[in-house]
Amino acid sequence: MTDIVFDPTDMDGMLTRLEELKGRHRELDRTIEQLELDGSDDIKVMGLKREKLRVKDRIVWLTSKITPDIIA
């Protein structure tokens, strides 16, 4: 996965990227669950869990850039 480049003028691109990341996160979740049910290699599962966390971090970061700050 490539790093996210923040371009505030490309809202459609950022929303598309966000949906891609969410899809990848769901895919990793299903893969991890299936590997755990199959009793697969713990090292492989651990690597996928790390990748899932990286994807989640990118989702949170991108969401924070898309959502405007509200000063109360």
Z-matrix of the N, CA and C atoms (Angstrom, degrees):
N
C 1 1.442
C 2 1.522 1 109.46
N 3 1.304 2 115.09 1 137.72
C 4 1.452 3 117.99 2 -179.82
C 5 1.517 4 109.74 3 -86.13
N 6 1.316 5 114.88 4 160.60
C 7 1.460 6 119.62 5 177.30
C 8 1.513 7 110.08 6 -69.94
N 9 1.302 8 114.99 7 153.83
C 10 1.451 9 121.17 8 179.84
C 11 1.517 10 109.16 9 -81.19
N 12 1.322 11 115.96 10 130.81
C 13 1.457 12 120.99 11 173.82
C 14 1.520 13 106.05 12 -105.45
N 15 1.314 14 115.94 13 121.89
C 16 1.454 15 121.10 14 -175.95
C 17 1.514 16 109.95 15 -86.47
N 18 1.319 17 116.04 16 114.81
C 19 1.462 18 122.37 17 175.69
C 20 1.526 19 107.10 18 -124.23
N 21 1.323 20 117.38 19 99.86
C 22 1.471 21 120.57 20 -175.32
C 23 1.529 22 113.83 21 -62.39
N 24 1.328 23 117.60 22 -15.28
C 25 1.463 24 119.55 23 179.19
C 26 1.518 25 112.50 24 -87.56
N 27 1.320 26 117.73 25 -10.56
C 28 1.468 27 122.05 26 -177.62
C 29 1.528 28 110.10 27 -109.57
N 30 1.330 29 116.59 28 67.37
C 31 1.458 30 121.15 29 -177.82
C 32 1.525 31 111.52 30 -63.37
N 33 1.335 32 117.62 31 -39.80
C 34 1.466 33 120.27 32 179.30
C 35 1.529 34 110.96 33 -62.38
N 36 1.311 35 115.86 34 -41.39
C 37 1.460 36 120.03 35 178.49
C 38 1.516 37 112.08 36 -64.07
N 39 1.324 38 116.21 37 -40.26
C 40 1.467 39 120.31 38 179.70
C 41 1.529 40 110.57 39 -67.72
N 42 1.330 41 117.05 40 -39.57
C 43 1.469 42 120.09 41 178.88
C 44 1.526 43 110.92 42 -67.40
N 45 1.326 44 116.29 43 -37.84
C 46 1.462 45 120.54 44 176.57
C 47 1.523 46 110.25 45 -63.23
N 48 1.322 47 115.97 46 -45.89
C 49 1.472 48 120.87 47 179.31
C 50 1.524 49 110.95 48 -62.05
N 51 1.334 50 116.30 49 -38.75
C 52 1.457 51 120.55 50 178.55
C 53 1.529 52 110.73 51 -62.15
N 54 1.314 53 116.84 52 -43.22
C 55 1.472 54 120.50 53 178.49
C 56 1.530 55 111.08 54 -65.20
N 57 1.339 56 116.76 55 -38.01
C 58 1.468 57 120.37 56 176.44
C 59 1.524 58 110.71 57 -61.56
N 60 1.319 59 116.04 58 -44.41
C 61 1.468 60 120.49 59 179.96
C 62 1.521 61 111.19 60 -64.01
N 63 1.328 62 116.91 61 -41.81
C 64 1.462 63 120.50 62 178.56
C 65 1.525 64 110.85 63 -63.60
N 66 1.323 65 116.46 64 -39.25
C 67 1.461 66 120.64 65 176.87
C 68 1.521 67 111.66 66 -64.03
N 69 1.327 68 116.25 67 -42.95
C 70 1.474 69 120.54 68 178.21
C 71 1.526 70 110.72 69 -63.51
N 72 1.337 71 116.43 70 -38.56
C 73 1.460 72 121.04 71 179.01
C 74 1.536 73 110.21 72 -62.97
N 75 1.334 74 116.63 73 -44.66
C 76 1.472 75 120.16 74 178.29
C 77 1.527 76 111.29 75 -64.17
N 78 1.326 77 116.34 76 -40.74
C 79 1.458 78 121.63 77 178.91
C 80 1.529 79 110.88 78 -61.43
N 81 1.323 80 116.54 79 -45.24
C 82 1.460 81 120.48 80 178.02
C 83 1.524 82 111.06 81 -63.01
N 84 1.314 83 116.50 82 -39.55
C 85 1.465 84 120.93 83 179.58
C 86 1.530 85 110.45 84 -60.73
N 87 1.335 86 116.13 85 -46.03
C 88 1.473 87 120.19 86 179.25
C 89 1.527 88 111.02 87 -64.70
N 90 1.327 89 116.77 88 -42.30
C 91 1.465 90 120.77 89 -179.26
C 92 1.523 91 111.00 90 -63.23
N 93 1.327 92 116.31 91 -45.41
C 94 1.465 93 121.12 92 179.45
C 95 1.527 94 109.87 93 -61.41
N 96 1.321 95 116.14 94 -45.93
C 97 1.468 96 119.85 95 -179.43
C 98 1.526 97 111.03 96 -59.71
N 99 1.340 98 116.55 97 -43.54
C 100 1.460 99 120.12 98 -179.43
C 101 1.530 100 111.24 99 -66.46
N 102 1.325 101 116.95 100 -41.61
C 103 1.466 102 119.80 101 179.39
C 104 1.528 103 111.32 102 -64.45
N 105 1.326 104 116.39 103 -37.89
C 106 1.463 105 119.63 104 178.71
C 107 1.526 106 110.80 105 -67.55
N 108 1.322 107 116.66 106 -38.23
C 109 1.469 108 119.71 107 177.52
C 110 1.523 109 111.45 108 -66.21
N 111 1.333 110 116.51 109 -35.29
C 112 1.466 111 121.43 110 -179.59
C 113 1.521 112 112.61 111 -79.73
N 114 1.339 113 116.50 112 -7.21
C 115 1.459 114 120.12 113 -178.25
C 116 1.516 115 111.80 114 70.87
N 117 1.317 116 116.19 115 37.37
C 118 1.461 117 122.03 116 -176.22
C 119 1.529 118 111.89 117 -72.16
N 120 1.311 119 113.79 118 177.60
C 121 1.460 120 123.64 119 -179.11
C 122 1.530 121 111.09 120 -57.17
N 123 1.330 122 115.94 121 122.68
C 124 1.464 123 121.08 122 -178.41
C 125 1.525 124 112.46 123 -62.48
N 126 1.320 125 117.33 124 -33.28
C 127 1.464 126 120.68 125 -178.92
C 128 1.528 127 109.94 126 -66.90
N 129 1.322 128 116.98 127 -40.75
C 130 1.458 129 120.61 128 178.09
C 131 1.531 130 110.27 129 -64.20
N 132 1.321 131 116.58 130 -44.03
C 133 1.466 132 121.15 131 178.93
C 134 1.527 133 110.00 132 -61.94
N 135 1.319 134 116.85 133 -42.28
C 136 1.454 135 120.99 134 -179.77
C 137 1.532 136 110.77 135 -62.66
N 138 1.325 137 117.56 136 -41.04
C 139 1.455 138 121.32 137 177.74
C 140 1.521 139 112.01 138 -63.83
N 141 1.323 140 116.41 139 -40.81
C 142 1.463 141 120.40 140 177.92
C 143 1.528 142 111.40 141 -67.20
N 144 1.320 143 116.70 142 -35.58
C 145 1.471 144 119.62 143 177.17
C 146 1.526 145 110.75 144 -65.86
N 147 1.338 146 116.88 145 -37.52
C 148 1.465 147 120.14 146 176.56
C 149 1.522 148 110.74 147 -64.17
N 150 1.326 149 115.92 148 -43.57
C 151 1.460 150 119.38 149 178.26
C 152 1.530 151 110.66 150 -62.76
N 153 1.319 152 116.61 151 -39.68
C 154 1.464 153 120.97 152 178.31
C 155 1.527 154 110.51 153 -60.98
N 156 1.324 155 117.31 154 -40.08
C 157 1.464 156 120.62 155 177.50
C 158 1.530 157 111.74 156 -66.18
N 159 1.333 158 117.10 157 -39.48
C 160 1.467 159 120.10 158 176.95
C 161 1.526 160 110.93 159 -62.61
N 162 1.323 161 116.01 160 -42.12
C 163 1.464 162 120.43 161 178.68
C 164 1.517 163 109.72 162 -63.93
N 165 1.329 164 117.23 163 -42.70
C 166 1.463 165 121.06 164 178.65
C 167 1.529 166 110.76 165 -61.22
N 168 1.325 167 117.06 166 -41.46
C 169 1.469 168 120.70 167 177.39
C 170 1.526 169 110.90 168 -60.29
N 171 1.337 170 116.69 169 -41.55
C 172 1.461 171 120.33 170 178.58
C 173 1.524 172 111.19 171 -66.16
N 174 1.339 173 116.58 172 -38.00
C 175 1.467 174 120.36 173 177.33
C 176 1.523 175 110.14 174 -61.55
N 177 1.314 176 116.17 175 -46.93
C 178 1.469 177 120.75 176 -179.49
C 179 1.526 178 110.28 177 -63.13
N 180 1.337 179 117.49 178 -43.64
C 181 1.454 180 121.30 179 -179.07
C 182 1.526 181 110.63 180 -62.53
N 183 1.337 182 116.31 181 -49.04
C 184 1.455 183 120.48 182 -177.67
C 185 1.531 184 111.02 183 -65.59
N 186 1.316 185 117.02 184 -39.04
C 187 1.472 186 120.85 185 177.28
C 188 1.518 187 110.10 186 -60.88
N 189 1.322 188 116.89 187 -40.32
C 190 1.467 189 120.03 188 179.66
C 191 1.523 190 111.06 189 -66.30
N 192 1.319 191 118.65 190 -30.11
C 193 1.463 192 121.58 191 178.60
C 194 1.532 193 111.24 192 -77.36
N 195 1.318 194 116.44 193 -32.45
C 196 1.464 195 120.78 194 -178.88
C 197 1.522 196 111.01 195 -77.74
N 198 1.322 197 116.51 196 -39.08
C 199 1.458 198 121.49 197 -178.00
C 200 1.521 199 109.82 198 -79.02
N 201 1.328 200 117.50 199 124.85
C 202 1.469 201 118.87 200 -179.12
C 203 1.528 202 111.75 201 -69.85
N 204 1.327 203 114.56 202 147.53
C 205 1.470 204 119.58 203 175.83
C 206 1.519 205 108.86 204 -72.02
N 207 1.308 206 115.05 205 135.77
C 208 1.459 207 120.66 206 177.13
C 209 1.513 208 107.40 207 -113.20
N 210 1.307 209 116.08 208 115.77
C 211 1.447 210 120.74 209 179.45
C 212 1.518 211 107.75 210 -94.17
N 213 1.328 212 115.58 211 118.61
C 214 1.465 213 119.72 212 -177.63
C 215 1.496 214 110.71 213 -92.78
